[in-house]
């Protein structure tokens, strides 16, 4: 899983290295400041070295400006990196969705797909940007602070680090609960999206049957389920954040108490204690940062897992190694002992069907709803894969024909008319983008909509929303 996530950084290595370099500079600038303060309190101010004070002030001012520039670069280019990775993932996901068969869409709600395309990938963007950056800065700050703390007072540092395993154990113990709660939130928001998409798509039907109250009740139930899941995730997160907070406070109290005792015993100077306290705060910053990062990690990785779930679905309808292109099709269609069922054999639709349709002939399929008329038509362009038997066009098994070639030679008028956003002309061109204006008008005339189109203010350029 992690390897697949990291692979999306490869096309943007340059941007990634720039982000990490300036994140490193920010950490170094932060580590320098307490050392400067310590020197000021212990040496420069007591000895009245005003000239040196001015020089140090100028140097630190320059460093602050450099830190500002570095922060800007990390904030801007880091987010650009995240957006680029999100773009690549969304492109891959959409392209993969185009390869999946009808059966996937029969069993998957549109709202769930939309949730994976939008909500999940948005959280992955934040993780892609802040994840490596937060981990890198935290590592530099932890190691750097530890080294400086050891040079100031090693005994106090060892006592301080004795408490770190307690914090680590606490964090690990909460991780699994957070992971489960955030995954539940993902599922519930997908359900809400699905319910919303379903209700809006069928709004005319619900109004016709005066079922608005029923739709509101259904939506409110799903919305409340999401709210409860969200509250549960916040409860677990609050336990984690407050727990880390109180442990951090006890560490600060320990440093001030023992540090004050060391100053009293003249083991360290007051400037050392002041610098030590600053470094302890710098040391705690990565822990707090990682605490905040935990929610981001859970959100992002849960989203990435859901992204991978779809990407790992393989279509059962693919070109065979020896598949051919077909040209000059006559159009003889033969069904040889064809059997087909939905849901892995649970819903049998066709059983040992034999049918021969000669080129140029018109055949009417008559039967009650659910008899399999539409299904039979969908089997010819291989929208579904038959379970037994074969379907041939001009004597060639359709499984031996390339999918694009097969479908390009079949004209299909769906029961439910769907118009894409764009002009009327764009929609007519959808099946053949290279068609001439004359061919477009000819198609419209055959469909008996040419006269209607010409009555519109913009004719074939009328925009459909």
N, C-alpha and C positions, 0 to 999 in steps of 0.2 A: 504493500500500500504506500509506504513512505517513498520507495523508489519511483513509483509511478508519479507521485506528487512532485518529487524533485525534478523529474524529466521535463516538466513544463518550464523550468528555469533556464534550460539549456539554450533556447533561441534568444534569450535576453541576458546572457552572461555578462556582457559589458555593463549594462544597467545595474545588475546585481552587485558587481564588484565596486562600482562607484558608490552605491548605497552603503555597502559594508565598510568601505574605506573611510567615508565621512562619519559613519556611526562610530568607528574606532577613534577618530579624532575627537569627537564629542566626549567620549569616555576619558581620554587622556587629559583633556582640558579640565574636566570635573575633578580628576585625581590630583591635578597640580594645585588647585585653589587652597585646600587645607594646609598643604606644605608651605605655601606663601603666608598664610595666616599665622601658622606656628612660628615661622621665622620673624614675622613682624612683632609678635607678642614677646617672644623670648629674647631676641637680639636687637632688632632695628630700633624699636620704640624705647626700650630701657636705656640704650646707649646713645640715644639722640642722633642717630645717623639719618638726618633729614635728606641729604642728597641721595642716599641709597633708597630712602623711602619713595622719593619722587621717581627714581628710575624703575623701581619695582611696580609702582602704580601705573606707569606708562606701559610697561611690559604686560601687565595683567589686562589693561584696557585693550591692547592689541589682541591678546588671546580671547577676550570676550567678543570682540568683533569677528574673529575667525570662528569662534563657536557659533555665533549667530549665522554666519554664512553656511557653516556645516549643517546646522539644524534646518535651515531652509532647503538645502539640497536633499537631505534625508527625507524631510516631510513631503517635498514635491516629487522627486524622482522615485522615492520609495513607493508612493501611491501610484505613480505611472506604471511601475513594475507590476504592481498588483492588478491594475486595470488590464494590462497587456496579457497577463496570465489568464484572467477571467475571460477576456476576448477569445483566447485560444481554446479554452475549455468549452465555452459556449458554442464556438464554431464546430469543434469536434463532436459535441453532443448533438447539435442540430443535424450535422451531416450523417451521424450514426442513426438518428431517428428516421432519416429518409430511407435507410436500408431495411428497416424492420417491417415485417409482414403485417397484413391486416389483423392477424390474430393477436398481436401485441396491443393494438389500439382497441380491439374488442374487449380486452380484459384490463385496460388501464384507463383511468379517468383523465380527461384533459387537464383538469385542475392540478392533478398530481404531477403531470409532465411539466406544466407551467411553473409549479413550485420548485421543481428541480432546476429548471432553466433560469429562474430569476432569483428566488430567495436563497437557495443553497449556494449558488455560484457567487452571490454578493458576499456571503460570509467567507467563502473561500478566498475572495479578493483581499479581505482584511487580514486573513491568516497568511496569505502569500507575501504580503508586504511586511506586517509586523512580526511574523513568526521568526524568521532568521535574524531580523534586526534586533528584536528584543532578546533573543537567546545570546546573540553575539555581544551586545552591550552589557548584558547581565554577567556574562562570563568574564569580560575584561574588568568590569567594576568589582566583581567578587574577588578575582585573583589579585588585582591591583590593590584593593583595599586591604586584603589579607597580608600582603607583603609589607605595606606601609605600617599597618597595625603591629605586626611582629617587630618591626624596627623601633617603634615607639615604646612598646611595653609587651614583651612576649608572654609574660605570665597572665596578664589580663586578657590577652588575645586567646590563649588556650582555654581559659575559663569560659570566654564568650562562645567559642566554637563547640564546647561541650553541649550546648543547647541546640545546635543546628540539627543533629539527628532527630530530635523531638519534632522540630518543624517539618522535616522531610517525611517522617512517619505519618504525621498528621495530614500532610498534603496527599500522600499516596492513598491513605485510608479513605479520603473523600473523593478521590478521582473516579472510581467506578460508579458511585451513585450519581455524580454529575454527568458522566457519560450517558447513563441510562435515561436521566431526566431530560437532557437536551435532545436525545434521539426521539423521545416521546413527543416533544414540542414540534419537531420537524414533521412527524407523521400527522399531528393534529392540524398544523397550518396548511398542510397539503389537502387535508379533508375539507377545511374551510374554503380554500381556493376552488376545489372541485364542486362544492355545493353552490358557491357563488356563480361559477361558470355555468353550471347546470340550470340554476334558477333564472339567470339573465337570458340564456339561450331559449328557455321555454316560457319567457314572460308573457307572450301573447296567448299561449295555451292556458296558463294559470289565470290570466285575466278573463279569458273566455268562460272558465268554469268558476269564476269568483273564488279562487283558491289562494288569494293573497295571504290570508291569515295562516293558512297551512304552510306556505312557503316561508313566511316569517318565523313560524315556530320551528321548522326544520333548521333554518339557518341559525337561529338563536341557540339551539341545542349544540350544534357543531362549534359555534363561537364560544359557548360556555365551556365546552370540553377543552378547547385551545387555551382559554383563560386559566382554567384549573391546572392544565399541564404547565403553563408558563409560571403560575404561582408556585407550583411544586419545584420547578427548576430554580426559581429565585430563593426559595427556602434553603435548598441545598447549598446554593452559592453564598447565601448570607452566613450560613454556618461556617463555611470555609473562610470567607473574608474576615469575619469577626474573630475566628480562632487564630488566624495568622496575625491579626491586629493586636490581640492581647499578648501573644507570645513576643511580638516585637516590642511592645511597651515594657514588658518585664526585662527584656534584654537591655533596653535603654536605662531602666532603673538600676539594673545591675552594674552597668558601666559607670553611671554617675556616682553610685554609692562606693564601689570599689576604687574608682578613679579618685574620688575625693579622699579616700583613706590613703592612697598612694601619694597624693600631693601632701597630705598632712605628715606622712612619714618621710617626705622629701625624696621619694623614689623617682618621681617625675615632676616636671615643672607644670605651672598652671597652663602655659601655652601648649604643652604636650597634651594635657587633658582636653583643652579646647579643640585641638586638632583631632585628637582621638575620637571625641564625640561627633565631630563632623564626619570622620571616616566611618564611624559606626552607622551613621545615617546613610552615607553613601553605600555602605555594605548592605543596609536594609532595603535600599532603593531597588536593587535587582530582585529581591525577594517579593517586595510589593508589586514590582512590574510583572514578575512571573505569576503572582496571584491574579492580577487583572488579565494576564495572558491566558490563564487557565480557561476562563469562559470563552475567550476567542478561539482557543485551541479546540475546545469541545464543539463549539458551533461550526468551525471550519472543517474539522475532520469528519464530523457527522455529515456535513454537506458533501464532502468529498467521497465518503463511503456511498452515499446515495447516488452521486454522479457515476461512480465506478460500477454500481449495480446495473445501471442502464447500459453503460459502455460494454459491459461483459455479456450482455444478451446478444446471442448470435442468431442471425436470421436462418431459418431452416429452408429458405428459398434462395438459392444461389445458382450461378452459372456452373454447369458441369465443365470439367477440363477441356472437353472436345466440343463445347457448344459452338454453334455456327450462327452467322447472320443470314437472314432470309430476305430475298428480293423477289419482285414480280410474283407476289402471292396470289393464287387463284381463289383460295378461301374455302376449300372443302374441310369441314370439321367432323371428326369422328371420335365418339366416346366408346372405349372398349372396356366393358365390365368395370366401370368407374364406381368406387365407393369413397364416401367422404363423411367425416364427422367432426364436430367441434369438441373442444376441451378434451383432447386425447382419447377420443372414442366414446365419451359419455353421451354426447348428443348426435346420434346418427341421422344424417340428412339424406344421403344418397347411398343406395346399395345395389351393386352390380348393374349399373345403368349402361345401356347400349343405345347409341343415338348417332345417326349420320345426317349431316346437313350439307347439301350440295351447294356449290358456288352460285351466288345470285338468287338463291331461294329465300323467301321470307318464312320464318317459323315462329309461331306464337306458342309461348309456354303458359298453360292455363292451370290454375290450381289455387287452393285457399292460401291465406297468409301463413308463412312458415313452412310451406311445402318444399321449398328449395329452389324456387325459380331464380331469384337473384343470386343465390349461391352458385348455381350451375353456370350462370354468366360470368361470375367472378373467377371460376376455375380456369376458363380459357386463357386469360392473360396471366395466370399463375399468381393471383393475389393470395390464394391459399394453395397448399400442396395436397394433392389427392393421397388417400391412404392405400388404395389398391387400383389396379388397372392402368390405363393410359389414355391420354388425349392427344390426337394427332391433327396437324394442319397440313394439308397437301401431302399426307403420308409421312410426315416428320413428327416424332414425339416432341411435344412442347418443352420437355425437360432437356432436349438436345438443342434448343434454340436459345440464343442469348436473350436475357430478359428485356433489355432495352430494344432490341430488334423486334422481339415478339410484340411488346406493348405498343411500339410505334406503328405497327401495321394493323392495330385493332382500334376501332372507334367505339367509344363507350359513352352512352348517355345515362347518367345516374338517375335514380328515382328522385333523389333530393337534389335540387339545383343549388349549387354553391358558387358565389361570385367573389373573386378576390378583390381586395382594395386596389383601385386603379381605374383606368378608362374602360369603356365597353370594348374598344378596339383591343386593348391589352388582354382582356379576358378571351376574346375570340382567337387572338394570336397564341394563347397559352399552349394549345396543342401543336402549333406549327409556327414558331417565332419568325420564320423567314417568308411567310405567306405575303403575297402582294395585296394591295388595296382591293383589286378586282376580286381576288379569291376571298377576301374578308366579306365583301358585299354579297358575293355568290353564296357563301355559307349562311349569311344572315337571311337571305331570301329563302334558302332551302328550309331554314328553321322557322320561317314565316315571322320574323321579327324586324325585317328591314324597314317596313313602313312605320312601325312604332318608333324605331330608332331615329328616323328622319324627322319625326315630330318633336324630338327633344331639342332644346336650345343649342347644345353643342354637338348634336348628332353622335357620331361614333366616338367623339372625344369627351363625351359626358363622363364625369368622374363619379365612381361608385365608392361610397364610404362604408 
